[in-house]
């Protein structure tokens, strides 16, 4: 699968009969140019149309029992942007009547100033973070987009708040051990969700045999959200930001999630029919 740029879409629409037919165009129509496609996508982003489209597609998948909300999985992944600062960073200092001093980073026009830095596994990343809520097959129920420096462990309440579909009560929520905290346990209890976050060893206190067994059982399902991130990365080059700014990056994350759910749906239907 290939993610086409606006230029490539324009060329493909003009050159491929099957592609233009799929898009609802007749053979004698001329494709809109790349700038029109870009402005149209920006307009849909501002009106939050992609959110509505994603919810409508998922509602149809749920009606056909492709999405089944027996449980939830939560995780986050970094999306790097090539529009990052290079070389030495400059600073401007403004002083207000000798009392208050403000220091501000100066970036060249080529830098995406809405992106932020984060260090993960010893490597620096500049960009954004997508937070996925999936079902237990890894199909994406909702996406939250933040800057890369946003701590996903302290962001669980915000992620669940943003889900624009009704979640059943008393279903399990699975997450890696990084989400394990007293605050998150209280959040799940308040929302009437079962706490299936992986257990984490504490200082001078290793995991019990029961906790190790619990982690092993949960991991058999929890890994599917990582498979989702990996598949989006392979199929759509989803680890790289294609747009500038957090609003447009959210659009990219939504489009990738929609495409992933639709691409996997035929296989799930076939699998269900064989049971």
N, C-alpha and C positions, 0 to 999 in steps of 0.2 A: 504494500500500500504506500502511496506517495501523497504528501501534503503539498498541494500546488500553490504557488504564489499567485497574486492577482494578475500579473503579466501572463503566467502560464495558463490560468483559467481562461483569459481572453483568447489566447492562441488556440487552446483546445476547443473552445466553443465554436470558433470560426473554421477549424480544420476537421473536427470529428463529428460525423452525423449522429452517431450513437450518443456521444456526450451531450450534444445540443438537444437531442430528443429527450434524454433523461432530464434535462433542465427545463423542458416544456417549450422549447423554441422550434419554430419551423425552419426548413432548409433555406428559405429566402430571407430570414432575419439576420441582422448583423449583431454580434455580441456587444454588450456594453464594454467600454474600455476599462482598463485597470483602475483608473482614478474614480470612475463611477462605482465600481465594486467596492473600493475602499471607503468612499463616502457613505454608501448604503450600509456597510457593516458598522461604521461609526454611528450612524443614525439608530440602528437596531440596538447598539450597545447603550446609547443614552436613554432609550425608552425601555430598557431591560426586557427586550423582546426575546433574547436568547434564554433567559430564565424561564419565561412562559413556555417557550418551545420545548425546552428540556423537560419541564414538568409534564407537558402534554404527551411527549413521547414516552416518558416513564409510566404515565397513567395507562397508556395502551399496552405497554409491556407487562404491567401488573395485571391488567384485565385478561391477558392471555396466559397468565401464570408463568411468565418468563422471569419477572421479578417477584420474589416471594419474601416477605418480610418476617422470616422466622428468627432473624438475628441481625445485628449490625456489626460492622468492622470499621474502625476509625484509624487513619494514619495520615501522614503528611510527607510531601516530597518537594525538594528544591527544584526550581526552574531557573537556570542561569540565563542571564541576558548578555549578549555580546556588547551591549552599549554600556560598558563599564569604564571607570576611571583608569587612565594609564599614565604612568609616570608620577611625578611629585604633585601632591595636592596643595593648592593654594588656599589661604585663609584671608578673610577680611575682618577687620576689627572695628567696631563702631562704639564710640563712647558717648554716653548720655550725661552731659553736665558733670563729668568727672566722677559720677557715682556708679553707673551701671555700664558694664562692658559686655558686649555681645560678640561672640566669635562664630563666624559662619564659613562653611566650606564653599569654595568656588569650584564649580565644575564647568568644563567646556560644553558647548551646545550639543555635542555628540553623545553625551552621557544621559542615561535615563535617571533623572534625579529622584524618581519615586521609588526606585529599587534600593535595597540596603545590603550590607555585608553580613555574612554569618560564617562562622568557622565550624566545620563538621569533619570529624575524623582527621584532624590535623590539616585540612585543606580549606582555603578561603573560597567562598562563593559570593557572587554579587547578583542579586535578582529578586525572585519572588518565591513564595511557598504555596502550594496547593494542598488543601486539606480535603480528603475524600471521606465521605460516609458511604459505605457500600453494604449490599446484602451479603449473605454468607457464600454466594457464588462469585463475589467480587464485582458485580454490576453496580455502577455508581448511582446512588440515590441523590446525592447532592455534592456540590463543590463550594468550598470557601477559598478565596484568594487573599493572601496577606503578603506583606513584605517578607523577605527571607529571614530577617532577624526576629520575627514574631515567634514566641515560644509556644509550640503546639501543646506542650504538656499543661500549660496554664490557660489554654485556649479552648478546652473541651466544651465548656458551657456555651461559648459564642458559636462554636461549630454546630452544636445541636440546636441552638436557637435559630440558626439560619436555615435549617432544613424546612422547606416549604411544603412538605407532605406530612400527613398525620402518621405518627409512629405508634405501633401497638404497644401496650403496656406489658411488663413482665417478660420481655424478650431479652436475651443476653446481648451485651455490648462487649466486643473483643478489641483489645488494643495491646501494643507491646508494653514491656515493663517500664518504659519511660513515662507512661501515663499514670503509673501507680503513685497515688498520693492520697492523703486523707481528704483533701478538698474534692478530688474527682470521685472518690467513693461516696461522699455526701451528695454530690451532683447526681450520680446514678440512682441513689436511694430516693432522692427527692423526685426524680423523673420516673420512678418505678421501672427502672431497667436493671437487669441482673448484671452484677459486676463480674465480668470475665476478663479483666485486665490481668496480664501475666504477672505472677508474683515476683518480687525483687528481693534479693538478699540484702540484709542490712549489715552495718559495720559490726563485726564480731558476732554475727549471727547468720549462719548459712541457712539455705532453704531446707525445710523438712522434707521427708520422703513424700508426704501427701502433696506439698506444694510443687515438688518436682513432677509428680504424676499429673497434677492439675495443669501445669505449664505444657506438658507434652500433649495432653488431650486438646487444649485450646489452640496450640500451635498448628494442629492439623487443619484447622479452618482459618486461623488468623493470617496465615501466609498468603491467602488469596488476594488480599489487598495489595501486597507487594507484587504479585503476579499482574495485577491491574496496572500498577505504575510501570512495570517492566514492559508490558505489551504496548501501552500508549507510547512509551519511549521508542520501542522498535518500530511500530507501525506508523507513527506520526511525528517522530523525532520530538516527542513531547517534553524532553528535558531542556529544550532551548526556547527562549522567549522570542516570538516573532514580532511582537508589537511593543510600543512604548507606553508606559503608564499602567497603573494597577487596574483601571476599568477595562482597558483593552486586553490586558492579560487574563482577566476573569473571563472575558469572551473566548479567548483561546482555550482556556481550561474547560469551559462548558462545551465548546464545539468538539474537543477531543473526547470528552466524556460521552456525549451523544453518539459520536461515531463508534466509540468502543462498545457501547451497549448494543447498538444496532448490528455491528459486525459479529458479535458473539451470539446474538439471538438465534440464528438458524441452527447453530451447533447445539444450543440448549434445547431447542424444540426437538431436534433429532434424538438427543439423549433422553428426553422425557418420554418420547414415543416408544422407546425400546424398553422402558421399565415395566 
